[in-house]
Amino acid sequence: MTPFKGRYWHVIQDNMIECTLCPRNCKLRDGKRGFCFARQNIGGEMILTSYGKSSGFCIDPIEKKPLNHFLPGTSVFSLGTVGCNLGCKFCQNWDISKALDMERLQDEASPETIANAALQLGCRSVAFTYNDPVIFLEYAVDIAKSCREVGINTVAVTAGFITDEARPEFYSVMDAANVDLKGFTQDFYKSICLAQLDPVLKTLKYLKHETDVWFEITNLVIPQANDGDDELKAMCDWIVEELGVDVPIHFTAFHPDYKMMDRDSTPASTLTRARDIAISAGINYAYTGNVHDTEGGSTYCTNCKECLIERDWYNLNSFHIKDGCCEFCQFPIVGRFENIPGTWGRRRMPVRLSDTSPPA
């Protein structure tokens, strides 16, 4: 495949360039790669080395992204590349996000091929996930444009670590997003994620106030790292003040991985406590994840308190939303709902593009 010239960079001097895609602003001499590994200075130009390649394809339930208020029960065609612009010590996908070998990119696919495959396989959406799509922005944007041409939605599963310059293009073609808010202190972001908190908060405010993208927030709760009541309350208070009470938040369980093998898995009781803090702060839709918790995973009407979507893991056992409202009291429920939910359930189905027909 012909090398793809990336965007968001400029020449500093001679053949040294500066990347302006994410707040790292990596400065690269000829031949060097950025922190994310996907972007490389080749001959004085920024090349996106992962364009048109993927570390694999899979069909997932949309709730796994996690998105609970976006086309519940439907299937989503998931893909990622390699690399990441964060350095989270707890990364749960480190074999992909920290891969320094382009040979992991086994599958080549044009944007049109991916959109066509999702359509043939009956998926309502395509999700950029596994590693952060910000670092393969140009590829994700082109896929999203091809998806829109055939009526397929696109979802960004991201840490939201992107510059003011690049943010508008990236989100202009997304229908939904899940933003991973890792913690709520700069110290946590700096020492545990090798990143910064402020750009992520800017992304969240941008999504809320300057786009029509449906978005939800995930917070991976790590014992003795970001699970204190004060930090959780500060985060929830900020969400209510800056984003409003209707942005769903998912508190998910950590398990020991990568460079944080010294911590225990998150107890279910900790997630319930975090959810209670969110609800007390005024957040209408707070969920638990990565644990079996039907109550914490279900959606309730904020007006009459009836259960509208009962979830058992990713299976929907009941659904009581009609025309975007509670069937019991007709109170509006925020999100992107259809009167009949999908029936994909909790299946996970790996996909080989060779098994689908090429685009016409």
N, C-alpha and C positions, 0 to 999 in steps of 0.2 A: 504494500500500500504506500502511496506517495506520502512523504512526511507532511503533516498538517501544521501550518503556521498558526500559532495561537494568538490570542488577543491579550490586551492588558499588560503591556510592557513597553519599555523605552530604552534607548541606548544611553549609557552613562558616559563611557569613554572607550575608545578603540572598539574592541569586540565584547566589552562587558555590558550586560543589560540588567535592568531592574524589573522584577515582576511586580505588578500592581493589582493582581487578582485578589490576593488575600492580605491581611494586615502584617504578614511576615516581611513583605517587600524584599524577597530574596534577591541578592545581587550575585549574578552568575558570570563567571568567565567562560570562554568558549569551551564547550564540552561538558561543563558542569550541570548537574541537575539541582532543582530546588529541593527544599525540605520535603515537599510532597512526593518527590521522585518522578512524577508524571511529566513535569515540564522541564525542558532542557535547552540550554543555549547551544545551538548548532550553527556555526558560521556567523555568529552575531545576530541570530534571529531566535525567537522563542518558538520551540516546536513542542506540540502536545503529542508525546510519544505513545499515548494510549488511545488516540482517536481511532474509532472503528474496531476496537478490540474489547473483549470482555473476559472476566474471570469465571463467567458462567451465567446461566439463565435458569430461572425457576418460577413456577406459579405458586403464589402464596395467598392466604386470606388477607384482605385489606386491613383487618384488625391487627395483623402482626407488625405493621409498620411503625408504631401503632396509630391507627386512625379509627376512632369509634363513631364519628359523626360524618363520615364521607362514604356514601354508597355501602352501607352495612351489608355484610354477607357476600360481597362480590369478590371475584378473583383479581389478582394483580400480577402482571408480568414483571418480575424483578431482575435487575441486572446491576453489576458493578464493574469496576476495573481494578486497578491496584493503586496503592499509595494513599496518603492522607496528609492534610496540612495541620493536623493536631498530633500531639505525641502522648496521648492518654496512657498512663501506666496501667490502667485497668481495662484496656481495649478488649472487647469480647470478639472482635473480628480481626485480631492482630495478624493472622496468617495472610490476610488479604491487604489490610490497610498498611501494614509494615513490610510487605513484600518488596524486595529490591531486585526482582527478577522478572523481566518482561515475558519470560517463558510461561509465567502463570496465566498470561492472556491467551488462552487456548482458542477462543472463539472469535472469529472476525465477522462483523455484521455492519452493513450500512444502516443509517437511520431508517430508510424505507423498508429494509428487511425486518427490522425489529417491530416497526409499526404494523407491518403486514402479518407477522407471526402472532402478535398479540390479538389482532383482529380474528385470525383463523382459529385461535385457541379459545376464543370467547371471553377474553379478559376485558374488563371495563377500563382498566388503567395500566400504565407502565410506571414502575417505581425505580428511581435511581437510588440504590441502597448498597449495603455491604461495606463500601467505602464512601467517602464524602463526595458527592457529585460536583461540589464547587471546583474541585481540582481538574475535572474534565468538563468544565462549563461548555465549551464549544460543541462537544459531542452530545451532551445532554440537551442543549438548546436545539440542535439540529434534529435529534430524535423527537423532541417535544413538538416541533413544527410538523414533522411527518405524521406524528400521532394525531394532531388536530385535523389534518387533512382527511383522516379516515374515522374521525369521531371517537378517538381513544383519549382518555384523560392522562395526565402525567403528574407524578408525585415525587417531590424531593424529600428524601430522608437525610437530614443534614445537621451539622453543628452550627450552621449559620455564621461561620467565621469567614467573612467576605468583606471586601472594601466597599465604600460608598460608591466608587466608580463602577464596579462590576455588578453590584446588587440589582439594579433595575433590569438589566438584560436577562439575568438568570431567572428572576421571578416573573418576568413578563410573560413567559410561556408555560408556567406551572399552574396547575389547577388546584393542587393541594400540597401541603408540606407538613412534615413533622420536624420540629426543631428541638435538638437535644441540648437542653440547658443543663450543663454538667454539674453546676453548683452555683452558689451565689456570693462567692468572695473572689476577689482578684488573687488572693494568695492561693486558693485552691486551683484556679485556672493556671497560674504561673508554675506552681510546684508539681501539680499532678497531671496537667494537660499540656504544659509547655505552650500556653496560649494566653489570651486576654479575655476578660469578661465583657468589657464595654462594647466591642464590635458585635457581639452576640445580642446584647440588649438592643442595640441599634437595629439589628435585623428584625427582631421581634416587633419593635415599634413601627418599623417600615412596613412589615407585612400587615399590621393592624390598620394603620392610618393611611397608607398610600397604595394599597393593592386590594383586589377582590379575591386573593388566594385564600382558600380555606386552610387554616393551620391549627395544629395542636402541639402541645409541648410535652417532652419526656424528660424526666429527672431520674437518673439512675442513682438510687440511694445506697451509699457505701458506708458500712459501719466504721465509726471513728474517723470519718473523713468529711462527709457533708450531711450527716444525719441528725445534727443537733436541732432542737426545737427552735432556737433563735434564728438559725440560718434558714430553716424551712419556713418559718413565719415571715421573715424578711422577704424571702422570694415570693411567697404568696401575696403579701401585701403589695409588693411592687407590681405583680401581675394585675391585681385588681385596680390599682391606681393608674397604671400606664396602658393596660390592654383591655380592661373591663372584666366583668364577672363571667362571661360566657365562653372564654377560651378554655377548652378542655386541657387538663394536665394529667399525665400518667406517671405515677410513681412506680418504678420497676426495680426488681430485685437484682442485686449484684451477685456474681459468683466468682470465686478466685480465678484469675487468669492473667496471662502475660507477665507483667512485672509487679503485680499485686497478689501474690500467692499467700501472703501473710495475713490476710483478712478472712473472716468467716463469711459465708453467704448471708445475705440480708434476711433476717427473720420476717415472717409474714406480719408479725405484730408491729414491726417498725413501719412497714408500708401502710398499715391501717392507721397508725398514729399520724403519719404524714398526710394521709387522706383526710383525717379528722381536722388537722390543722388548716388544710386548704378550705374545707367546708366552713370552718369557723371564721376564716378570713373573708368569706363571702363568695368563693368560687363555686359556680353552680355545677360544674361537671368535673369531678375528681375521681381518678381511677387507680387501681392497683394492677400490676402486671408482672409477668414471669412467675406467678404463683397461682395456685388454684384457689380462687376467691370469687365465687359467683356474685356475692353482694358488691364487692369492690370493683368488679368488672362490668356491672350492669348499668344501664342508663335509666335515670328516674326523672319524672316531670318535676321541674322546680316549683310548680304551682300546687298541684294536688298530691305530689309525692308518690304517685303510682309508678310501678316498674314498667317502663316502655320497651326496653330491649333487655331481656335476660340473657346473659352470656355465660356459657360453661366452657372455659377456655375460649376457643374461637368459634364455637357452635352457638347459633342464635336459637334459643328455646322458645322465645316469644317476641312479638313485634307489634307495637301499638302506636305507630306514628302514621298519620294520614294527612296528606297535603301539607306536610311540614309541621303538623300540630299534634298534640297529645290527643289520642282518641277518647280519653275519659273526660277531659275538661276543655279541650280545644285550645290550650295554651301553646303559643309558638315555641318550637324546639329548634335551636340554632344548628345549622349543619347543611349537608347536601343529602337529602333523603328522598327515596322513591317510595311509593305506596306498597310495593311488594319488594321485600329484601332479597338479596342473593342467597344461594343455597350452597356456596362452595364449602363451608364448614372449616375444619382445621387441617385439611389436606395440604401437603407440600409436594409439588410435582416438578422434579428437574426436567429441563427441556433441552433438546438438541435441535438447533435450527435446521439441520439437514432433514428433519422429519416434517418440516412445513414446506409448502409450495413457495417458490420465489415470487416476488411482487410482479404484477402484470406490467 
